[in-house]
Amino acid sequence: MLKLRHFLFFAASIFATFPSSVEARIAKIAVSQIVSHPSLDQVYAGLRQGLADEGYVDQQNCEILYENSQGRMPVAVQIAQKFASEDPSVVVGISTPSTQTLMNAFKGKSTPIVFASVTDPVASHFVESLEHPGGNITGTKNPFLAKKYVLKVRQLFPNVNKIGVLLNLSESNSAAMFAELKDAFAEDNISVVEAPVASVVDAKAAAESLVGKIDLLFLIQDNTVASALSSFLPVMNRNKIPTFACFGEAVDQGALVAMYVSEFTIGYETGKIVAQLLKGKNPQDIAVVSPQKMEIKLNHEVVTLLQLPDAFLSQVQKNNGSVIFKNEME
């Protein structure tokens, strides 16, 4: 009997050193976001919803580790290195800079990497092609449809000759979008005036430098600029310069109109990709997803402020899918 007790005690102690089957099934998803602003926050919200709809609910059958570097690259690097030491099941980079830091930190590891809200993953050297990513990385890209934007700008503002663009050229996404946009507007004989924004605090002065030089401000998906909307959009509105954005949240903070693919949708599709990886699919077998359904969002208060003609509203509603009307700025 004594020997049996010793055996049972020994067996129990050995068993206790191993995780339970429930713990072993819990996936760990590490998410690095470069900065907080409404667009990227919507991507993260969509990611969580996409995971939940695929059966992965945080703190129930998975654990989501979320970190935000608040625009500081050294912090983003530290976050990536921290994640690399925690052996997550999948890592997600929301934005190009966050994805770059994750790729560096996880180099040589087999951990799947998923990117979200990246404009050009091929030019950023994340994937070999959109259809066949290669390696251990895939994700969702922001569609930047420059020619569609030009057509809509010309439709809404037929007399526009010069547009201004605020951007941080150190963001590779921004540089790629700006080059494509500039070429597309040039084909329609519209010149583009660039105003560099190295940091959030530079945005207002950059916007003020454009007053008197442009007919319209065009906002690309630049993380630095998107973090500074409240500082420079009042400058545009006071000077009766309309702002056209390619992300919806800009309208909530005072832009006139936006034509965009929902950032929540981009995050949602990212969540579905993560779920496929957790179920055992290989990242190189998952093509990069680029949602295409466009929406139009309009701020009625800014329409009134800019004293735009009644014909403007009817032009906004032509083509390009659904229209969301915002009656008041929040």
Backbone as numpy.savetxt, mean C-alpha at the origin, in Angstrom:
# Nx Ny Nz CAx CAy CAz Cx Cy Cz
5.63 -51.71 40.94 4.80 -50.50 40.94 5.66 -49.23 40.94
6.75 -49.28 41.74 7.65 -48.13 41.81 8.29 -47.86 40.46
8.69 -48.95 39.79 9.30 -48.79 38.46 8.30 -48.20 37.48
7.04 -48.63 37.59 6.01 -48.11 36.69 5.81 -46.61 36.92
5.81 -46.18 38.19 5.65 -44.76 38.50 6.81 -43.95 37.92
8.02 -44.48 38.08 9.19 -43.79 37.52 9.08 -43.65 36.01
8.61 -44.72 35.38 8.47 -44.69 33.91 7.44 -43.64 33.48
6.29 -43.62 34.18 5.24 -42.66 33.82 5.71 -41.23 34.04
6.44 -40.99 35.14 6.97 -39.66 35.41 7.95 -39.23 34.32
8.82 -40.17 33.95 9.82 -39.89 32.90 9.14 -39.59 31.57
8.13 -40.41 31.23 7.42 -40.21 29.96 6.69 -38.88 29.94
6.08 -38.53 31.08 5.35 -37.26 31.16 6.29 -36.08 31.01
7.47 -36.17 31.62 8.43 -35.06 31.53 8.95 -34.89 30.12
9.16 -36.00 29.40 9.60 -35.92 28.02 8.52 -35.31 27.15
7.27 -35.75 27.33 6.15 -35.26 26.54 5.95 -33.76 26.74
6.21 -33.30 27.98 5.98 -31.88 28.29 6.95 -30.97 27.57
8.07 -31.51 27.09 9.05 -30.67 26.40 8.63 -30.38 24.97
7.62 -31.06 24.46 7.15 -30.85 23.09 5.88 -30.03 23.11
5.66 -29.17 22.08 4.44 -28.39 22.03 3.24 -29.28 21.78
2.09 -28.83 22.25 0.87 -29.58 22.00 0.53 -29.50 20.53
-0.34 -30.40 20.08 -0.72 -30.40 18.67 -1.42 -29.11 18.29
-2.18 -28.50 19.24 -2.86 -27.23 18.96 -1.84 -26.13 18.74
-0.83 -26.06 19.65 0.20 -25.03 19.52 0.98 -25.20 18.23
1.24 -26.45 17.85 2.02 -26.71 16.64 1.29 -26.24 15.40
-0.05 -26.17 15.46 -0.82 -25.78 14.28 -0.96 -24.27 14.16
-0.62 -23.53 15.20 -0.82 -22.08 15.16 0.25 -21.42 14.29
-0.20 -20.72 13.25 0.72 -20.05 12.33 1.10 -18.68 12.90
2.33 -18.29 12.64 2.82 -16.98 13.07 3.07 -16.13 11.82
2.33 -15.03 11.70 2.41 -14.16 10.53 3.00 -12.82 10.97
4.17 -12.48 10.48 4.86 -11.25 10.87 4.64 -10.19 9.79
4.16 -9.02 10.21 3.82 -7.94 9.26 4.62 -6.69 9.59
5.34 -6.18 8.60 6.10 -4.94 8.76 5.51 -3.87 7.85
5.08 -2.75 8.44 4.50 -1.63 7.68 5.42 -0.43 7.82
5.67 0.26 6.72 6.68 1.32 6.72 6.23 2.57 7.48
4.93 2.90 7.42 4.47 4.13 8.07 2.95 4.05 8.22
2.42 4.82 9.16 0.97 4.89 9.33 0.41 6.05 8.51
-0.41 5.73 7.55 -1.28 6.72 6.91 -2.49 5.95 6.40
-3.60 6.62 6.11 -4.84 5.91 5.84 -4.75 4.83 4.77
-3.99 5.06 3.70 -3.92 4.07 2.63 -3.28 2.77 3.10
-2.11 2.85 3.72 -1.43 1.64 4.18 -2.17 0.99 5.35
-2.82 1.81 6.17 -3.61 1.24 7.27 -4.77 0.41 6.72
-5.33 0.86 5.59 -6.40 0.10 4.95 -5.87 -1.21 4.37
-4.65 -1.19 3.88 -4.03 -2.43 3.38 -3.94 -3.45 4.51
-3.48 -2.99 5.68 -3.36 -3.90 6.82 -4.73 -4.42 7.27
-5.72 -3.54 7.28 -7.08 -3.96 7.65 -7.60 -5.01 6.67
-7.36 -4.79 5.38 -7.78 -5.75 4.37 -7.06 -7.08 4.51
-5.77 -7.03 4.86 -4.98 -8.24 5.08 -5.61 -9.10 6.17
-5.95 -8.48 7.29 -6.55 -9.22 8.40 -7.90 -9.83 8.00
-8.69 -9.05 7.24 -9.99 -9.57 6.83 -9.85 -10.72 5.84
-8.90 -10.58 4.91 -8.66 -11.65 3.95 -8.24 -12.94 4.63
-7.38 -12.81 5.64 -6.96 -13.98 6.41 -8.15 -14.59 7.16
-8.95 -13.73 7.78 -10.10 -14.23 8.55 -11.08 -14.98 7.66
-11.31 -14.44 6.46 -12.25 -15.10 5.55 -11.72 -16.42 5.02
-10.40 -16.61 5.13 -9.79 -17.88 4.75 -9.62 -18.81 5.95
-10.13 -18.37 7.11 -10.10 -19.24 8.28 -8.97 -18.98 9.25
-8.22 -17.88 9.07 -7.09 -17.57 9.96 -7.42 -16.31 10.76
-7.79 -16.51 12.03 -8.20 -15.41 12.89 -7.15 -15.20 13.97
-6.68 -13.96 14.07 -5.64 -13.63 15.04 -6.05 -14.00 16.46
-5.13 -14.63 17.18 -5.31 -15.05 18.57 -6.30 -16.20 18.74
-6.74 -16.78 17.62 -7.58 -17.98 17.69 -6.81 -19.17 17.12
-6.51 -19.10 15.83 -5.72 -20.19 15.25 -4.49 -19.68 14.51
-4.16 -18.40 14.73 -2.91 -17.85 14.20 -2.51 -16.66 15.07
-1.28 -16.23 14.91 -0.78 -15.07 15.65 -0.20 -14.07 14.65
-0.73 -12.86 14.66 -0.24 -11.82 13.76 0.68 -10.89 14.56
1.93 -10.85 14.16 2.91 -9.95 14.78 3.02 -8.71 13.90
2.57 -7.58 14.39 2.53 -6.36 13.57 3.48 -5.32 14.13
4.31 -4.76 13.24 5.23 -3.69 13.62 5.18 -2.58 12.58
5.30 -1.33 13.04 5.26 -0.17 12.15 6.49 0.69 12.44
7.28 0.97 11.42 8.53 1.72 11.62 8.32 3.23 11.56
7.09 3.68 11.30 6.75 5.11 11.29 7.69 5.93 10.41
8.00 5.38 9.24 8.78 6.11 8.25 10.27 6.12 8.48
10.75 5.42 9.49 12.19 5.43 9.80 12.83 4.13 9.32
13.68 4.25 8.30 14.28 3.07 7.71 15.15 2.27 8.68
15.95 2.91 9.54 16.73 2.11 10.50 15.83 1.25 11.39
14.66 1.78 11.73 13.71 1.00 12.55 13.13 -0.15 11.72
12.86 0.11 10.44 12.35 -0.95 9.57 13.35 -2.10 9.47
14.63 -1.75 9.41 15.69 -2.77 9.37 15.69 -3.58 10.67
15.56 -2.90 11.79 15.53 -3.58 13.09 14.33 -4.51 13.20
13.18 -4.06 12.70 11.97 -4.88 12.74 12.19 -6.16 11.92
12.76 -6.01 10.74 13.00 -7.17 9.88 13.95 -8.16 10.55
15.00 -7.64 11.17 15.96 -8.51 11.86 15.31 -9.21 13.05
14.46 -8.49 13.75 13.73 -9.10 14.88 12.85 -10.24 14.39
12.11 -9.99 13.31 11.25 -11.03 12.76 12.06 -12.26 12.33
13.24 -12.01 11.75 14.07 -13.12 11.28 14.50 -14.03 12.43
14.59 -13.46 13.63 15.00 -14.26 14.80 13.82 -14.99 15.44
12.60 -14.68 15.00 11.41 -15.26 15.63 10.79 -16.40 14.85
11.38 -16.76 13.72 10.96 -17.91 12.93 9.47 -17.91 12.61
8.96 -16.86 11.95 7.54 -16.83 11.59 7.22 -17.79 10.45
5.94 -18.10 10.28 5.51 -18.97 9.19 5.57 -18.23 7.85
5.17 -16.96 7.87 5.15 -16.10 6.69 5.46 -14.68 7.16
6.17 -13.90 6.33 6.36 -12.48 6.64 5.74 -11.64 5.53
5.20 -10.49 5.92 4.52 -9.60 4.98 5.13 -8.21 5.08
5.48 -7.63 3.94 5.96 -6.26 3.89 4.92 -5.37 3.24
4.40 -4.40 3.99 3.44 -3.45 3.43 4.21 -2.23 2.97
4.46 -2.15 1.68 5.23 -1.11 0.99 6.52 -1.70 0.45
7.10 -1.00 -0.49 8.38 -1.43 -1.07 9.52 -1.40 -0.05
9.70 -0.30 0.71 10.82 -0.28 1.66 10.75 -1.40 2.70
9.56 -1.67 3.23 9.43 -2.73 4.23 9.78 -4.09 3.62
9.35 -4.31 2.40 9.65 -5.58 1.73 11.15 -5.72 1.50
11.80 -4.63 1.13 13.25 -4.68 0.90 14.00 -5.09 2.17
13.59 -4.53 3.31 14.27 -4.88 4.56 14.03 -6.33 4.93
12.83 -6.84 4.66 12.53 -8.24 4.95 13.35 -9.17 4.06
13.49 -8.81 2.79 14.27 -9.65 1.88 15.73 -9.73 2.34
16.25 -8.62 2.82 17.64 -8.62 3.31 17.78 -9.46 4.57
16.83 -9.30 5.50 16.92 -10.00 6.78 16.69 -11.50 6.63
15.87 -11.90 5.66 15.53 -13.31 5.49 16.32 -13.98 4.36
17.35 -13.31 3.90 18.18 -13.88 2.84 18.78 -15.21 3.31
18.63 -16.24 2.50 19.15 -17.56 2.86 18.17 -18.40 3.65
17.04 -17.80 4.05 16.01 -18.55 4.78 14.91 -18.99 3.81
14.16 -19.99 4.21 13.09 -20.51 3.35 11.73 -19.90 3.68
11.69 -18.97 4.63 10.42 -18.35 5.03 9.78 -17.61 3.86
8.53 -17.90 3.52 7.86 -17.18 2.43 7.69 -15.70 2.77
7.94 -14.85 1.78 7.78 -13.41 1.92 6.65 -12.95 1.00
5.76 -12.12 1.53 4.65 -11.59 0.75 4.71 -10.07 0.80
4.62 -9.43 -0.36 4.61 -7.96 -0.38 3.20 -7.47 -0.67
2.91 -6.26 -0.19 1.61 -5.64 -0.42 1.82 -4.16 -0.71
1.00 -3.62 -1.61 1.07 -2.20 -1.96 2.42 -1.82 -2.54
2.89 -2.63 -3.48 4.13 -2.37 -4.21 3.76 -2.07 -5.66
4.29 -0.99 -6.20 3.91 -0.59 -7.56 4.59 -1.41 -8.63
5.88 -1.66 -8.49 6.61 -2.39 -9.53 7.55 -3.42 -8.92
7.04 -4.59 -8.57 7.88 -5.61 -7.93 8.97 -6.18 -8.83
8.80 -6.04 -10.14 9.85 -6.52 -11.05 11.02 -5.54 -11.05
10.73 -4.25 -11.22 11.79 -3.24 -11.21 12.48 -3.16 -9.85
11.75 -3.50 -8.78 12.34 -3.51 -7.44 13.13 -4.78 -7.16
13.17 -5.68 -8.15 13.93 -6.95 -8.06 13.38 -7.87 -6.98
12.07 -7.79 -6.75 11.44 -8.71 -5.81 11.11 -10.04 -6.51
10.62 -9.93 -7.75 10.21 -11.12 -8.50 10.80 -11.08 -9.90
10.87 -12.26 -10.52 11.38 -12.34 -11.88 10.34 -11.87 -12.89
9.08 -12.20 -12.63 7.97 -11.73 -13.46 6.70 -11.80 -12.62
5.65 -11.13 -13.08 4.40 -11.14 -12.33 3.74 -12.52 -12.38
3.86 -13.19 -13.51 3.23 -14.51 -13.66 4.01 -15.60 -12.95
5.33 -15.50 -12.97 6.19 -16.52 -12.36 7.21 -15.82 -11.46
6.83 -15.57 -10.20 7.68 -14.77 -9.31 9.08 -15.35 -9.09
9.18 -16.68 -8.96 10.47 -17.28 -8.66 10.84 -17.06 -7.20
11.73 -17.87 -6.68 12.18 -17.70 -5.30 11.08 -17.96 -4.29
11.18 -17.30 -3.14 10.23 -17.54 -2.05 9.39 -16.30 -1.76
9.07 -15.53 -2.82 8.34 -14.28 -2.62 7.26 -14.09 -3.68
6.13 -13.54 -3.27 5.05 -13.14 -4.17 4.22 -12.10 -3.42
3.12 -11.64 -4.02 2.31 -10.64 -3.32 1.34 -9.91 -4.22
0.99 -8.69 -3.81 0.05 -7.87 -4.56 0.72 -6.57 -4.97
0.38 -6.09 -6.15 0.93 -4.82 -6.63 -0.17 -3.80 -6.80
0.18 -2.55 -6.59 -0.73 -1.45 -6.87 -0.76 -1.22 -8.38
-1.91 -1.29 -9.00 -1.95 -0.95 -10.42 -1.79 0.56 -10.60
-0.81 0.97 -11.36 -0.65 2.40 -11.66 -0.93 2.57 -13.14
-2.15 3.01 -13.45 -2.64 3.05 -14.83 -2.52 4.47 -15.36
-1.31 4.87 -15.68 -1.01 6.26 -16.02 -1.89 6.79 -17.16
-2.07 6.00 -18.20 -2.85 6.49 -19.35 -4.32 6.69 -18.98
-4.84 5.84 -18.10 -6.22 6.03 -17.64 -6.34 7.30 -16.82
-5.33 7.58 -16.01 -5.35 8.81 -15.21 -5.33 10.03 -16.12
-4.51 9.99 -17.16 -4.42 11.11 -18.09 -5.76 11.35 -18.77
-6.41 10.27 -19.20 -7.71 10.40 -19.86 -8.74 11.03 -18.93
-8.74 10.60 -17.66 -9.71 11.14 -16.71 -9.40 12.60 -16.38
-8.12 12.93 -16.22 -7.74 14.32 -15.96 -8.18 15.21 -17.11
-7.95 14.75 -18.34 -8.33 15.55 -19.51 -9.85 15.68 -19.61
-10.55 14.62 -19.23 -12.01 14.66 -19.26 -12.56 15.65 -18.24
-11.98 15.65 -17.04 -12.48 16.52 -15.98 -11.98 17.95 -16.10
-10.75 18.09 -16.60 -10.12 19.41 -16.66 -9.57 19.64 -18.07
-10.44 19.92 -19.03 -10.01 20.01 -20.44 -9.00 21.12 -20.72
-8.91 22.11 -19.84 -8.00 23.24 -20.10 -6.67 23.14 -19.35
-6.42 22.01 -18.71 -5.18 21.84 -17.96 -3.98 21.76 -18.90
-2.94 22.54 -18.59 -1.70 22.50 -19.37 -0.50 22.06 -18.53
-0.56 22.35 -17.22 0.56 22.00 -16.34 0.03 21.35 -15.07
0.63 20.23 -14.70 0.28 19.60 -13.43 1.52 19.54 -12.55
1.30 19.55 -11.25 2.39 19.42 -10.30 2.35 18.06 -9.62
3.52 17.56 -9.26 3.62 16.28 -8.56 4.57 16.43 -7.39
4.10 16.09 -6.20 4.96 16.03 -5.02 5.45 14.60 -4.87
6.74 14.42 -4.63 7.23 13.05 -4.47 8.58 13.02 -3.77
8.82 11.88 -3.13 10.10 11.59 -2.51 10.84 10.64 -3.44
11.84 11.14 -4.15 12.53 10.34 -5.15 13.35 9.20 -4.56
13.55 9.22 -3.24 14.28 8.11 -2.62 13.39 6.87 -2.50
12.08 7.03 -2.70 11.18 5.89 -2.74 11.14 5.37 -4.18
11.62 4.17 -4.39 11.72 3.63 -5.75 10.35 3.56 -6.42
9.31 3.25 -5.65 7.96 3.25 -6.20 7.61 4.60 -6.81
7.91 5.65 -6.07 7.57 7.00 -6.50 8.31 7.39 -7.77
9.58 7.05 -7.83 10.37 7.38 -9.02 9.82 6.68 -10.25
9.43 5.41 -10.10 8.88 4.66 -11.23 7.54 5.23 -11.68
6.67 5.55 -10.71 5.37 6.12 -11.06 5.52 7.48 -11.72
6.42 8.30 -11.20 6.60 9.64 -11.75 7.08 9.57 -13.20
8.02 8.70 -13.48 8.54 8.57 -14.85 7.44 8.15 -15.81
6.63 7.18 -15.39 5.54 6.70 -16.24 4.48 7.79 -16.43
4.17 8.49 -15.35 3.15 9.54 -15.42 3.60 10.69 -16.31
4.85 11.08 -16.17 5.38 12.20 -16.95 5.32 11.89 -18.45
5.68 10.66 -18.82 5.62 10.26 -20.23 4.18 10.26 -20.74
3.26 9.77 -19.91 1.86 9.69 -20.33 1.26 11.07 -20.53
1.55 12.00 -19.63 1.04 13.36 -19.78 1.69 14.08 -20.96
2.96 13.79 -21.21 3.66 14.42 -22.33 2.99 14.06 -23.66
2.49 12.83 -23.75 1.80 12.40 -24.97 0.52 13.20 -25.21
-0.01 13.79 -24.14 -1.22 14.61 -24.26 -0.89 16.10 -24.16
0.39 16.42 -24.35 0.85 17.81 -24.34 0.59 18.52 -23.01
0.68 17.79 -21.92 0.57 18.37 -20.59 1.94 18.25 -19.92
2.48 19.36 -19.47 3.80 19.33 -18.83 3.65 19.05 -17.34
4.70 18.47 -16.77 4.69 18.06 -15.37 5.78 18.82 -14.62
5.39 19.44 -13.51 6.34 20.17 -12.66 6.56 19.35 -11.40
7.79 19.01 -11.13 8.14 18.16 -9.99 8.51 19.02 -8.78
8.02 18.61 -7.60 8.39 19.28 -6.35 8.87 18.22 -5.36
10.17 18.12 -5.13 10.71 17.08 -4.24 10.28 17.27 -2.79
10.00 16.15 -2.12 9.62 16.14 -0.71 10.49 15.08 -0.02
11.52 15.52 0.67 12.44 14.57 1.31 11.87 14.00 2.60
11.00 14.78 3.26 10.39 14.33 4.51 9.02 14.97 4.65
8.25 14.51 5.61 6.90 15.02 5.82 6.90 16.53 6.06
7.88 17.03 6.78 7.91 18.46 7.11 8.17 19.33 5.88
8.64 18.74 4.79 8.92 19.51 3.57 7.69 19.69 2.69
6.63 18.95 2.95 5.51 18.87 2.01 4.81 20.22 1.81
4.56 20.93 2.89 3.83 22.20 2.76 4.62 23.20 1.92
5.90 23.34 2.19 6.73 24.28 1.43 6.81 23.87 -0.03
6.88 22.56 -0.28 6.93 22.07 -1.67 5.65 22.42 -2.40
4.51 22.26 -1.71 3.22 22.61 -2.32 3.14 24.11 -2.60
3.60 24.90 -1.66 3.57 26.36 -1.84 4.44 26.79 -3.02
5.51 26.05 -3.28 6.39 26.40 -4.40 5.72 26.17 -5.75
4.64 25.39 -5.76 3.94 25.10 -7.01 2.84 26.11 -7.33
2.42 26.88 -6.34 1.33 27.85 -6.54 1.74 28.87 -7.60
0.85 29.06 -8.57 1.13 29.98 -9.67 1.84 29.33 -10.84
2.27 28.07 -10.66 3.01 27.37 -11.72 2.22 26.23 -12.34
1.14 25.79 -11.67 0.41 24.62 -12.14 -1.09 24.88 -12.18
-1.79 24.05 -12.96 -3.25 24.11 -13.04 -3.90 23.06 -12.16
-3.13 22.03 -11.80 -3.69 20.90 -11.05 -2.55 20.18 -10.34
-2.83 19.67 -9.13 -1.87 18.85 -8.41 -2.28 17.39 -8.54
-1.33 16.54 -8.93 -1.59 15.09 -9.06 -0.83 14.37 -7.96
-1.55 13.57 -7.17 -0.93 12.83 -6.08 -0.73 11.37 -6.46
0.53 10.95 -6.53 0.84 9.55 -6.73 0.91 8.86 -5.36
1.08 7.54 -5.35 1.10 6.79 -4.09 2.49 6.84 -3.47
2.82 8.00 -2.95 4.11 8.23 -2.30 3.87 8.24 -0.79
4.58 7.38 -0.06 4.32 7.25 1.37 4.62 8.53 2.15
5.67 9.23 1.77 6.01 10.48 2.46 4.93 11.52 2.25
4.50 11.67 1.01 3.46 12.65 0.68 2.13 12.27 1.32
1.79 10.99 1.28 0.52 10.54 1.86 0.46 10.77 3.36
1.62 10.81 4.00 1.67 11.05 5.44 1.54 12.53 5.78
1.55 13.39 4.76 1.55 14.84 5.00 0.36 15.55 4.38
-0.68 14.81 4.02 -1.82 15.40 3.30 -2.42 16.60 4.02
-2.58 16.49 5.32 -3.25 17.56 6.07 -2.44 18.85 6.08
-1.14 18.76 5.79 -0.31 19.97 5.82 -0.35 20.76 4.52
-0.55 20.08 3.38 -0.45 20.82 2.12 -1.75 20.92 1.33
-2.73 20.04 1.57 -3.98 20.15 0.81 -4.71 21.46 1.06
-4.70 22.01 2.29 -5.30 23.34 2.47 -4.65 24.41 1.61
-3.35 24.28 1.35 -2.64 25.23 0.48 -3.24 25.20 -0.91
-3.48 24.00 -1.43 -4.06 23.86 -2.76 -5.48 24.44 -2.81
-6.27 24.11 -1.80 -7.67 24.55 -1.81 -7.80 26.07 -1.64
-6.95 26.65 -0.80 -6.97 28.12 -0.63 -6.65 28.83 -1.93
-5.79 28.22 -2.72 -5.36 28.84 -3.98 -6.15 28.34 -5.18
-7.27 27.65 -4.89 -8.20 27.19 -5.94 -7.51 26.29 -6.97
-6.60 25.45 -6.49 -5.92 24.48 -7.36 -6.50 23.10 -7.07
-7.17 22.47 -8.02 -7.75 21.15 -7.76 -6.67 20.08 -7.59
-6.98 19.09 -6.76 -6.06 17.98 -6.52 -6.70 16.67 -6.96
-6.01 15.96 -7.83 -6.44 14.65 -8.34 -5.50 13.61 -7.74
-6.05 12.59 -7.08 -5.22 11.58 -6.42 -5.49 10.20 -6.99
-4.50 9.31 -6.83 -4.72 7.92 -7.25 -4.83 7.00 -6.03
-5.23 7.59 -4.89 -5.59 6.79 -3.72 -6.74 7.49 -3.00
-7.73 6.70 -2.58 -8.99 7.24 -2.12 -8.93 8.07 -0.86
-8.03 7.72 0.07 -8.00 8.41 1.36 -7.64 9.89 1.24
-7.02 10.28 0.12 -6.68 11.69 -0.07 -7.93 12.57 -0.08
-9.02 12.04 -0.61 -10.27 12.81 -0.67 -10.81 13.08 0.73
-10.62 12.13 1.64 -11.09 12.32 3.01 -10.38 13.48 3.70
-9.19 13.82 3.22 -8.42 14.89 3.86 -8.38 16.18 3.05
-9.16 16.23 1.95 -9.28 17.51 1.26 -8.94 17.53 -0.21
-8.53 16.40 -0.79 -8.33 16.36 -2.24 -9.70 16.43 -2.92
-9.73 16.95 -4.13 -11.00 17.08 -4.85 -11.55 15.73 -5.30
-10.71 14.94 -5.95 -11.19 13.70 -6.56 -10.07 12.67 -6.57
-10.46 11.41 -6.48 -9.50 10.32 -6.57 -10.05 9.24 -7.49
-9.15 8.64 -8.25 -9.47 7.49 -9.10 -8.48 6.41 -8.69
-8.98 5.28 -8.21 -8.08 4.36 -7.52 -8.65 2.95 -7.41
-7.77 2.02 -7.10 -8.17 0.68 -6.67 -8.14 0.70 -5.15
-9.18 0.19 -4.52 -9.29 0.20 -3.07 -8.08 -0.43 -2.40
-7.47 0.31 -1.47 -6.33 -0.23 -0.71 -6.76 -1.40 0.16
-8.00 -1.36 0.63 -8.52 -2.49 1.41 -8.54 -3.75 0.55
-8.93 -3.60 -0.72 -8.95 -4.74 -1.64 -7.56 -5.30 -1.84
-6.57 -4.42 -1.98 -5.19 -4.87 -2.14 -4.76 -5.69 -0.92
-5.09 -5.19 0.28 -4.77 -5.93 1.49 -5.52 -7.25 1.58
-6.78 -7.22 1.18 -7.61 -8.43 1.23 -7.01 -9.53 0.35
-6.60 -9.16 -0.86 -5.99 -10.14 -1.77 -4.66 -10.64 -1.20
-3.95 -9.76 -0.50 -2.70 -10.17 0.15 -2.98 -11.23 1.22
-4.04 -11.02 1.99 -4.42 -11.99 3.02 -4.73 -13.35 2.43
-5.38 -13.36 1.28 -5.70 -14.63 0.62 -4.43 -15.34 0.16
-3.43 -14.57 -0.29 -2.16 -15.17 -0.69 -1.46 -15.79 0.52
-1.44 -15.05 1.63 -0.82 -15.58 2.85 -1.49 -16.89 3.26
-2.81 -16.93 3.15 -3.55 -18.14 3.52 -3.14 -19.32 2.63
-2.95 -19.07 1.34 -2.50 -20.14 0.44 -1.14 -20.69 0.87
-0.26 -19.80 1.29 1.07 -20.22 1.73 0.98 -21.04 3.02
0.12 -20.62 3.92 -0.04 -21.34 5.18 -0.62 -22.74 4.95
-1.35 -22.88 3.85 -1.93 -24.18 3.51 -0.97 -25.05 2.70
0.25 -24.54 2.49 1.28 -25.37 1.88 1.67 -25.05 0.46
1.04 -24.03 -0.14 1.38 -23.70 -1.52 2.74 -23.01 -1.58
3.47 -23.22 -2.67 4.79 -22.62 -2.85 4.64 -21.21 -3.41
5.35 -20.22 -2.85 5.21 -18.84 -3.34 5.53 -18.68 -4.82
6.46 -19.47 -5.34 6.81 -19.31 -6.75 5.70 -19.82 -7.68
4.70 -20.50 -7.09 3.56 -20.97 -7.88 2.36 -20.05 -7.78
2.52 -18.92 -7.07 1.41 -17.97 -6.90 1.76 -16.69 -7.66
1.05 -16.41 -8.72 1.30 -15.20 -9.51 1.00 -13.95 -8.70
1.72 -12.88 -8.99 1.47 -11.60 -8.34 0.08 -11.12 -8.73
-0.68 -10.66 -7.75 -2.06 -10.21 -7.97 -2.09 -8.69 -8.10
-2.82 -8.20 -9.09 -2.97 -6.76 -9.29 -4.44 -6.44 -9.52
-5.19 -6.09 -8.46 -6.62 -5.77 -8.62 -6.80 -4.62 -9.61
-7.87 -4.69 -10.40 -8.05 -3.71 -11.47 -9.32 -2.86 -11.36
-10.25 -3.23 -10.49 -11.52 -2.49 -10.41 -11.29 -1.09 -9.86
-11.62 -0.09 -10.67 -11.38 1.30 -10.29 -12.63 1.92 -9.66
-12.40 2.83 -8.73 -13.47 3.62 -8.13 -13.13 5.10 -8.27
-14.17 5.91 -8.22 -14.00 7.37 -8.23 -14.55 7.89 -6.91
-13.80 8.75 -6.26 -14.25 9.34 -5.00 -14.17 10.86 -5.12
-15.22 11.53 -4.71 -15.33 12.98 -4.91 -15.68 13.68 -3.60
-15.04 14.81 -3.35 -15.34 15.61 -2.17 -16.20 16.80 -2.58
-17.49 16.75 -2.21 -18.43 17.80 -2.61 -18.08 19.15 -2.00
-17.57 19.14 -0.80 -17.22 20.42 -0.17 -16.13 21.13 -0.96
-15.18 20.37 -1.48 -14.11 20.98 -2.28 -14.64 21.42 -3.64
-15.60 20.68 -4.19 -16.25 21.12 -5.44 -16.81 22.52 -5.26
-17.50 22.73 -4.14 -18.08 24.05 -3.85 -16.99 25.09 -3.60
-15.98 24.69 -2.84 -14.89 25.61 -2.51 -14.17 26.10 -3.76
-13.98 25.20 -4.72 -13.26 25.56 -5.94 -14.18 26.20 -6.99
-15.48 26.26 -6.66 -16.48 26.88 -7.54 -16.47 26.24 -8.93
-16.49 24.91 -8.94 -16.49 24.18 -10.20 -17.88 24.17 -10.81
-17.98 24.16 -12.13 -19.29 24.21 -12.80 -20.09 22.92 -12.60
-21.40 23.00 -12.80 -22.27 21.84 -12.64 -21.87 20.69 -13.57
-21.33 21.04 -14.72 -20.94 20.01 -15.69 -19.84 19.10 -15.15
-19.09 19.60 -14.16 -17.99 18.81 -13.61 -18.50 17.51 -13.00
-19.61 17.58 -12.26 -20.14 16.41 -11.59 -20.55 15.33 -12.58
-21.18 15.72 -13.67 -21.60 14.74 -14.67 -20.39 14.08 -15.33
-19.32 14.83 -15.48 -18.10 14.26 -16.06 -17.46 13.25 -15.12
-17.51 13.52 -13.82 -16.94 12.60 -12.83 -17.61 11.24 -12.93
-18.91 11.24 -13.16 -19.67 10.00 -13.13 -19.57 9.18 -14.41
-18.94 9.71 -15.43 -18.82 8.97 -16.68 -17.76 7.88 -16.57
-18.17 6.66 -16.90 -17.24 5.53 -17.00 -16.53 5.21 -15.69
-15.57 4.32 -15.77 -14.65 3.96 -14.67 -15.32 3.46 -13.40
-16.45 2.78 -13.52 -17.00 2.08 -12.36 -17.74 2.97 -11.38
-17.75 2.54 -10.12 -18.58 3.18 -9.11 -18.03 4.54 -8.68
-18.93 5.38 -8.18 -18.55 6.70 -7.68 -18.95 6.81 -6.22
-18.02 7.21 -5.38 -18.29 7.42 -3.97 -18.30 8.91 -3.72
-19.39 9.41 -3.15 -19.50 10.84 -2.90 -19.22 11.14 -1.43
-18.36 12.09 -1.21 -18.06 12.51 0.16 -18.57 13.93 0.31
-19.56 14.11 1.19 -20.21 15.40 1.31 -19.48 16.36 2.24
-18.74 15.80 3.20 -18.04 16.67 4.14 -16.64 16.14 4.38
-15.71 17.05 4.55 -14.35 16.65 4.93 -14.36 16.33 6.42
-13.69 15.24 6.79 -13.65 14.84 8.20 -12.48 15.49 8.90
